[in-house]
Amino acid sequence: MDKPRIGLVALGRTTFDVDYAEEVLAGALATLERIDAEFVGEPKLLFDEDAVKAALPALKAGPLDLLLVLQVTFTDAAMTVELADQIDAPMMLWSFPEERTGGRLRLNSFCGVNLAAHALSRRGRSIDYVHAAADDPAAAGKIGTAARASALARRLNGTKLLVVGEHPPGFDPCDFDADELRRRFGIEIARQPVKDFIEEVKAAPDAIAAPAWERRSRQLVNLAEMDETATRKTLKVYALLRDKAEAEGYRGIAVRCWPDFFTDYGCAVCGALALLNEDRVPAGCEADVYGVLTSLLAQWASGGAAFNTDLVDVDPSDDTVVFWHCGQAPIDMADPEVEPRATIHSNRKMPLLSEFPLKPGRITLARLTRGGGTLRLMLGGGEMIRRPLAFSGTAGTARLDVPAAAFLDALLTEGLEHHTTLTYGDHRPVLRAFAKRNGIPVVEMT
């Protein structure tokens, strides 16, 4: 994901301790250097409304993910309100505590933020805030998280997803509301009937599968043991989906995987989805649009791959759970101590699927859920541990931050979906901030 763009404004009044205010501002600017972001705006104290108005053109020159107002000393709310009126970006205000010396109140910074927050609330605007010393690294963490969350929302606006086919009957979690996705996030959905797509794959030259065959030959030690005709069909599906993504700008693809690809074409689509996930075009089966969308968010938040899984086993005796899906995990999630292999679908007995246990490490779990009838975001975390492959395909055994039995109970009592996105690292803060930014309640699996 591109670096977030943060607009920077520092406010002050000459009636306070300007020399001290300059020291505080210098310290805050040094702390902001911890954030991997592009900063826009002149980093100097603005003392009146004319100075703020002069700063506006640079701040309005391009979209901002966050407008950060450093309330270095007390000011009235007029300048902050002017900024909010002129700049279309979420606003964060940073106030600075000062030592209780029994003498002069040198900054009175927090009171300025309090005044501004009230004024903005009366105009229907909400703000986020930081109240921390200029050299506090936690301030940089909170500001960076807010900016990244807003960048996620901005990047989603105009995102295109492709849905091939309808979700299977009885798979309510894979139903979706295209109007809601457009209204909430600016997402556009393109649709293609699965039978039309299969006919398109059949008509495509077999040669389009050759690069993917070479790629998988290097990665899956036993690829030659698979039925070559069926395997190349899976790789043709991948090649055509990849070309569509590149040509049409699709950021993610949801596919009705069964029964059509088995019955009408003679291959498993799982291996095609795995390759797309490796290409950082999140792909999911059963036409699960919200699963693909969650994977896209998790991928952007983490900078790594995402895997749309089923929770298939819970063992309260050793407090572990198993996340699995037929064989579509990206190969960079494979345990480095195990050679990835090619395999067939466990029920339909057709290739191509990947087979390996997931690597150990910290994981984030996420799902945009419609359980309960309203859009929410489920967030959880844990550790993937090194265990033998639990079930054929791609699977990982995890010990979560909550007892396995409690996770199971919450999953069912909250009515959450059978698909959960998994990515490596702890990325809940930015996903939590994204949910807040978009007015989405969070289901915390903690």
C-alpha positions as CSV (number, residue, x, y, z in Angstrom):
1,M,0.0,0.0,0.0
2,D,1.2,3.5,-0.7
3,K,2.3,5.6,2.2
4,P,-0.5,7.5,3.9
5,R,-0.5,11.3,3.3
6,I,-0.8,13.4,6.5
7,G,-1.5,17.1,6.4
8,L,0.3,18.9,9.1
9,V,-0.8,22.2,10.8
10,A,0.7,23.6,14.0
11,L,-1.3,26.2,15.9
12,G,-0.2,28.7,18.5
13,R,-0.8,32.2,20.0
14,T,1.9,34.8,20.6
15,T,0.4,35.5,24.1
16,F,1.8,32.2,25.3
17,D,5.4,31.1,25.8
18,V,6.5,31.1,22.1
19,D,10.0,29.9,22.7
20,Y,8.8,26.9,24.7
21,A,6.1,26.3,22.1
22,E,8.9,26.2,19.4
23,E,10.8,23.6,21.5
24,V,7.6,21.5,21.8
25,L,6.9,21.7,18.1
26,A,10.5,20.6,17.2
27,G,10.2,17.6,19.5
28,A,6.8,16.7,18.0
29,L,8.2,16.9,14.5
30,A,11.1,14.7,15.5
31,T,8.6,12.1,16.8
32,L,6.6,12.2,13.6
33,E,9.7,11.1,11.7
34,R,8.9,7.6,13.2
35,I,5.9,7.4,11.0
36,D,6.3,5.9,7.5
37,A,4.1,8.6,5.8
38,E,4.2,11.5,3.4
39,F,3.7,14.8,5.2
40,V,2.1,17.8,3.6
41,G,2.2,21.3,5.0
42,E,4.8,23.7,6.4
43,P,6.0,22.6,9.8
44,K,5.9,26.0,11.6
45,L,3.6,27.7,14.1
46,L,0.6,29.5,12.6
47,F,-0.5,32.3,14.9
48,D,-3.6,33.7,13.2
49,E,-6.3,32.9,10.7
50,D,-4.5,34.6,7.8
51,A,-1.5,32.2,8.3
52,V,-3.9,29.3,8.3
53,K,-5.6,30.5,5.1
54,A,-2.2,30.9,3.5
55,A,-1.4,27.2,4.3
56,L,-4.6,25.9,2.8
57,P,-3.5,25.6,-0.9
58,A,-0.7,23.2,-0.1
59,L,-3.0,21.1,2.1
60,K,-5.7,21.0,-0.6
61,A,-3.4,20.1,-3.5
62,G,-4.1,16.4,-3.2
63,P,-6.1,13.9,-1.1
64,L,-5.1,13.6,2.5
65,D,-5.6,10.5,4.6
66,L,-5.3,12.5,7.9
67,L,-5.2,16.2,8.9
68,L,-3.1,16.4,12.0
69,V,-3.5,19.6,14.0
70,L,-0.8,20.2,16.5
71,Q,-2.4,22.4,19.2
72,V,0.9,23.6,20.5
73,T,-0.6,26.4,22.6
74,F,-4.2,27.4,23.3
75,T,-6.1,29.0,20.5
76,D,-9.8,29.6,20.0
77,A,-11.6,27.2,17.7
78,A,-11.9,29.5,14.7
79,M,-8.8,28.3,12.9
80,T,-9.5,24.6,13.5
81,V,-13.1,25.0,12.2
82,E,-11.8,26.7,9.1
83,L,-9.5,23.8,8.5
84,A,-12.3,21.3,8.9
85,D,-14.5,23.3,6.6
86,Q,-11.9,23.5,3.9
87,I,-10.2,20.1,3.9
88,D,-12.0,16.8,3.3
89,A,-10.0,14.5,5.5
90,P,-10.4,12.9,9.0
91,M,-8.9,15.2,11.6
92,M,-6.7,14.4,14.6
93,L,-5.7,16.9,17.3
94,W,-2.5,16.6,19.3
95,S,-2.3,18.4,22.7
96,F,0.7,18.5,24.9
97,P,0.8,18.1,28.7
98,E,3.0,20.5,30.7
99,E,4.7,20.4,34.0
100,R,2.7,21.5,37.0
101,T,5.2,24.1,38.3
102,G,2.9,26.3,40.3
103,G,3.8,29.1,37.9
104,R,2.7,30.3,34.5
105,L,0.6,28.0,32.2
106,R,3.0,28.2,29.3
107,L,1.0,26.4,26.6
108,N,-2.6,25.6,27.8
109,S,-2.6,23.2,24.8
110,F,-5.3,20.8,26.0
111,C,-7.9,23.5,26.6
112,G,-7.5,24.5,22.9
113,V,-8.2,21.0,21.8
114,N,-11.2,20.8,24.1
115,L,-12.6,24.0,22.7
116,A,-12.1,22.8,19.1
117,A,-13.6,19.4,19.7
118,H,-16.8,21.0,21.1
119,A,-17.0,23.5,18.2
120,L,-16.6,20.7,15.6
121,S,-19.1,18.5,17.3
122,R,-21.7,21.2,17.0
123,R,-21.1,21.1,13.3
124,G,-21.5,17.4,13.0
125,R,-17.7,16.7,12.8
126,S,-15.9,14.2,15.0
127,I,-12.2,14.1,15.7
128,D,-9.6,11.8,17.0
129,Y,-7.0,13.0,19.4
130,V,-3.6,12.4,21.0
131,H,-2.7,13.9,24.4
132,A,0.9,13.0,24.9
133,A,4.3,14.6,25.3
134,A,6.1,15.7,22.2
135,D,8.7,12.9,22.5
136,D,6.2,10.1,23.3
137,P,6.6,7.3,20.7
138,A,3.1,6.1,21.5
139,A,1.8,9.3,19.9
140,A,3.5,8.4,16.7
141,G,2.0,5.0,16.9
142,K,-1.5,6.3,17.3
143,I,-1.2,8.9,14.6
144,G,0.4,6.4,12.1
145,T,-2.4,3.9,12.8
146,A,-5.1,6.4,12.2
147,A,-3.4,7.5,8.9
148,R,-3.0,4.0,7.7
149,A,-6.7,3.2,8.5
150,S,-7.8,6.2,6.6
151,A,-5.6,5.2,3.7
152,L,-7.3,1.8,3.6
153,A,-10.6,3.5,3.3
154,R,-9.4,5.9,0.6
155,R,-7.9,3.1,-1.4
156,L,-11.1,1.0,-1.2
157,N,-13.0,3.9,-2.9
158,G,-13.2,2.9,-6.5
159,T,-11.9,-0.6,-5.9
160,K,-13.3,-3.2,-8.4
161,L,-14.0,-6.8,-7.5
162,L,-15.0,-9.6,-9.8
163,V,-17.5,-12.3,-8.9
164,V,-17.7,-15.4,-11.1
165,G,-21.0,-17.1,-10.6
166,E,-23.5,-17.2,-7.7
167,H,-22.8,-18.5,-4.3
168,P,-24.0,-22.1,-3.7
169,P,-27.5,-22.5,-2.3
170,G,-27.6,-22.5,1.5
171,F,-24.3,-20.6,1.8
172,D,-25.8,-17.4,3.3
173,P,-22.4,-16.1,4.4
174,C,-21.5,-15.7,0.7
175,D,-24.5,-13.6,-0.1
176,F,-23.6,-9.9,-0.5
177,D,-25.3,-6.5,-1.0
178,A,-23.6,-4.7,-3.9
179,D,-25.5,-1.4,-3.1
180,E,-24.2,-1.5,0.5
181,L,-20.6,-2.1,-0.7
182,R,-20.9,0.8,-3.1
183,R,-22.5,3.1,-0.6
184,R,-20.1,2.3,2.4
185,F,-16.8,1.8,0.6
186,G,-17.1,3.0,-3.0
187,I,-16.6,-0.6,-4.2
188,E,-17.8,-1.7,-7.7
189,I,-18.8,-5.3,-8.3
190,A,-18.5,-6.8,-11.8
191,R,-20.2,-10.2,-12.4
192,Q,-19.8,-13.0,-14.9
193,P,-21.9,-16.2,-15.0
194,V,-19.8,-19.2,-14.1
195,K,-20.8,-21.1,-17.1
196,D,-19.9,-18.2,-19.4
197,F,-16.5,-18.0,-17.7
198,I,-15.9,-21.8,-18.1
199,E,-16.7,-21.5,-21.8
200,E,-14.2,-18.6,-22.1
201,V,-11.5,-20.8,-20.4
202,K,-12.2,-23.7,-22.8
203,A,-11.8,-21.4,-25.8
204,A,-8.5,-19.9,-24.6
205,P,-5.3,-21.4,-26.0
206,D,-3.8,-24.1,-23.8
207,A,-0.5,-22.3,-24.1
208,I,-1.6,-19.7,-21.5
209,A,-1.1,-22.3,-18.8
210,A,2.6,-22.8,-19.6
211,P,4.1,-20.1,-17.4
212,A,2.1,-21.2,-14.4
213,W,3.0,-24.8,-15.1
214,E,6.7,-23.9,-15.0
215,R,6.2,-21.9,-11.8
216,R,4.4,-24.7,-10.0
217,S,6.9,-27.3,-11.3
218,R,9.6,-25.4,-9.3
219,Q,7.5,-25.0,-6.2
220,L,5.6,-28.3,-5.9
221,V,8.0,-31.3,-5.9
222,N,5.5,-33.8,-7.1
223,L,3.5,-31.8,-9.7
224,A,4.4,-34.5,-12.4
225,E,2.4,-37.0,-10.4
226,M,-0.9,-35.1,-11.0
227,D,-3.2,-35.7,-13.9
228,E,-1.6,-33.3,-16.4
229,T,-4.7,-32.5,-18.4
230,A,-6.7,-31.6,-15.3
231,T,-3.8,-29.7,-13.8
232,R,-3.3,-27.6,-16.9
233,K,-7.0,-26.8,-16.8
234,T,-6.6,-25.4,-13.3
235,L,-3.7,-23.3,-14.5
236,K,-5.7,-22.0,-17.5
237,V,-8.3,-20.8,-15.1
238,Y,-5.6,-19.0,-13.1
239,A,-4.1,-17.4,-16.3
240,L,-7.5,-16.1,-17.5
241,L,-8.4,-14.7,-14.1
242,R,-5.0,-13.1,-13.7
243,D,-5.4,-11.5,-17.2
244,K,-8.9,-10.2,-16.3
245,A,-7.5,-8.7,-13.1
246,E,-4.7,-7.0,-14.9
247,A,-6.8,-5.8,-17.8
248,E,-9.9,-4.6,-15.8
249,G,-8.2,-3.6,-12.6
250,Y,-9.9,-6.1,-10.3
251,R,-8.3,-6.0,-6.9
252,G,-9.9,-9.3,-5.8
253,I,-11.9,-12.2,-7.2
254,A,-14.6,-14.4,-5.8
255,V,-15.4,-17.6,-7.6
256,R,-18.2,-20.1,-7.4
257,C,-15.8,-23.1,-7.3
258,W,-18.2,-26.0,-7.0
259,P,-19.7,-28.0,-8.5
260,D,-19.3,-26.3,-11.9
261,F,-15.5,-26.5,-12.4
262,F,-15.6,-30.2,-11.5
263,T,-18.7,-31.1,-13.5
264,D,-18.4,-28.8,-16.5
265,Y,-14.7,-28.5,-16.9
266,G,-12.9,-31.3,-15.1
267,C,-10.6,-29.6,-12.6
268,A,-10.4,-28.0,-9.2
269,V,-10.2,-24.2,-9.1
270,C,-8.5,-24.1,-5.7
271,G,-5.0,-24.1,-7.2
272,A,-5.9,-21.1,-9.4
273,L,-7.1,-19.2,-6.3
274,A,-3.8,-20.0,-4.5
275,L,-1.8,-18.5,-7.3
276,L,-3.9,-15.4,-7.3
277,N,-3.4,-15.0,-3.6
278,E,0.3,-15.3,-4.1
279,D,0.0,-12.6,-6.7
280,R,-1.7,-10.4,-4.1
281,V,-5.0,-10.5,-5.9
282,P,-7.1,-12.0,-3.0
283,A,-9.2,-14.8,-4.3
284,G,-11.9,-16.8,-2.6
285,C,-14.1,-19.7,-3.3
286,E,-17.9,-20.1,-2.9
287,A,-18.3,-16.6,-4.4
288,D,-17.6,-15.1,-1.0
289,V,-17.4,-11.4,-1.7
290,Y,-17.1,-10.3,2.0
291,G,-14.3,-12.9,2.5
292,V,-12.4,-11.5,-0.5
293,L,-12.9,-7.9,0.7
294,T,-11.7,-8.8,4.2
295,S,-8.6,-10.5,2.7
296,L,-7.9,-7.4,0.6
297,L,-8.0,-5.2,3.8
298,A,-5.9,-7.7,5.7
299,Q,-3.4,-7.8,2.8
300,W,-3.1,-4.0,2.6
301,A,-2.9,-3.7,6.4
302,S,-0.2,-6.3,6.7
303,G,1.8,-5.9,3.5
304,G,1.7,-9.7,3.2
305,A,-0.6,-12.4,1.8
306,A,-4.0,-13.3,3.2
307,F,-5.8,-16.7,3.3
308,N,-9.6,-17.1,3.5
309,T,-10.1,-20.1,5.8
310,D,-12.6,-22.4,7.4
311,L,-12.4,-23.2,11.2
312,V,-12.7,-27.0,11.0
313,D,-11.5,-28.3,14.3
314,V,-11.4,-27.2,18.0
315,D,-9.6,-29.1,20.7
316,P,-10.2,-27.6,24.1
317,S,-7.9,-30.2,25.7
318,D,-4.8,-28.6,24.3
319,D,-6.5,-25.3,23.5
320,T,-5.9,-25.3,19.8
321,V,-8.0,-24.8,16.6
322,V,-7.4,-25.8,13.0
323,F,-7.9,-23.3,10.1
324,W,-8.1,-25.1,6.8
325,H,-9.2,-24.7,3.2
326,C,-8.9,-27.2,0.4
327,G,-5.6,-26.0,-1.0
328,Q,-5.7,-22.3,-1.7
329,A,-3.3,-20.9,0.8
330,P,-0.5,-18.8,-0.7
331,I,2.7,-20.7,-0.8
332,D,4.6,-18.1,1.2
333,M,2.5,-19.2,4.2
334,A,4.0,-22.7,4.0
335,D,6.1,-24.0,6.9
336,P,9.7,-23.7,5.7
337,E,10.5,-27.1,7.2
338,V,8.0,-28.9,5.0
339,E,8.2,-29.2,1.2
340,P,4.9,-28.0,-0.4
341,R,3.3,-30.6,-2.6
342,A,0.6,-30.9,-5.2
343,T,-2.5,-32.8,-4.4
344,I,-6.1,-33.5,-5.5
345,H,-9.4,-32.3,-4.0
346,S,-10.3,-34.5,-1.1
347,N,-13.9,-35.0,-2.2
348,R,-13.8,-34.6,-6.0
349,K,-10.4,-36.3,-6.6
350,M,-9.2,-33.7,-9.1
351,P,-6.1,-31.5,-9.2
352,L,-4.8,-28.9,-8.6
353,L,-4.4,-28.1,-5.0
354,S,-1.4,-27.1,-2.8
355,E,-0.7,-29.1,0.3
356,F,1.4,-27.9,3.3
357,P,1.0,-26.9,6.9
358,L,1.1,-23.2,7.7
359,K,4.2,-21.7,9.1
360,P,4.4,-20.8,12.8
361,G,4.1,-17.1,13.8
362,R,1.8,-14.4,15.0
363,I,-1.5,-14.2,13.2
364,T,-4.4,-11.8,12.8
365,L,-7.9,-13.1,12.2
366,A,-10.5,-10.8,10.6
367,R,-13.9,-11.0,8.9
368,L,-16.4,-8.4,7.7
369,T,-19.5,-10.1,9.0
370,R,-23.2,-9.8,8.3
371,G,-24.0,-12.1,11.3
372,G,-26.9,-10.5,13.2
373,G,-28.0,-8.7,10.1
374,T,-25.7,-5.7,10.3
375,L,-22.2,-5.1,9.0
376,R,-19.5,-5.7,11.7
377,L,-15.8,-6.5,11.8
378,M,-14.6,-9.6,13.7
379,L,-11.1,-9.3,14.9
380,G,-9.0,-11.9,16.7
381,G,-5.4,-13.0,17.1
382,G,-3.1,-15.8,18.1
383,E,-0.1,-17.9,17.3
384,M,0.1,-20.4,14.5
385,I,2.2,-23.3,16.0
386,R,4.3,-25.9,14.2
387,R,2.3,-29.0,14.0
388,P,2.0,-31.8,11.4
389,L,-0.6,-31.2,8.7
390,A,-4.0,-31.7,10.3
391,F,-6.0,-32.3,7.1
392,S,-5.2,-32.6,3.4
393,G,-4.8,-29.4,1.6
394,T,-3.5,-26.3,3.4
395,A,-4.1,-26.1,7.1
396,G,-2.6,-24.7,10.2
397,T,-3.0,-25.4,13.9
398,A,-3.3,-22.2,16.1
399,R,-3.4,-21.3,19.7
400,L,-5.5,-18.2,20.0
401,D,-5.5,-15.3,22.4
402,V,-8.8,-16.6,23.9
403,P,-9.4,-20.2,24.9
404,A,-10.4,-22.4,22.0
405,A,-13.8,-23.2,23.6
406,A,-14.5,-19.5,24.1
407,F,-13.6,-18.7,20.4
408,L,-16.0,-21.5,19.3
409,D,-18.8,-20.2,21.5
410,A,-18.4,-16.6,20.2
411,L,-18.2,-17.8,16.6
412,L,-21.6,-19.5,16.9
413,T,-23.4,-17.3,19.3
414,E,-22.5,-14.2,17.4
415,G,-23.6,-15.9,14.2
416,L,-20.3,-15.3,12.4
417,E,-19.4,-16.7,9.0
418,H,-17.7,-20.0,8.4
419,H,-14.9,-18.1,6.5
420,T,-12.2,-16.2,8.4
421,T,-9.3,-14.3,6.8
422,L,-5.9,-15.0,8.2
423,T,-2.7,-13.0,7.8
424,Y,0.6,-13.0,9.6
425,G,1.5,-10.3,12.2
426,D,-0.7,-8.4,14.5
427,H,-2.6,-5.8,12.5
428,R,-5.7,-5.4,14.6
429,P,-4.9,-1.8,15.6
430,V,-5.1,-0.5,12.0
431,L,-8.1,-2.7,11.2
432,R,-9.9,-1.6,14.4
433,A,-9.2,2.1,13.4
434,F,-10.5,1.4,9.9
435,A,-13.7,0.1,11.4
436,K,-14.1,3.1,13.6
437,R,-13.4,5.4,10.6
438,N,-16.3,3.7,8.7
439,G,-18.7,3.4,11.6
440,I,-18.5,-0.4,11.7
441,P,-18.9,-2.1,15.1
442,V,-16.1,-4.5,16.1
443,V,-16.6,-8.0,17.5
444,E,-13.4,-8.5,19.6
445,M,-12.5,-12.2,20.0
446,T,-10.5,-11.4,23.2
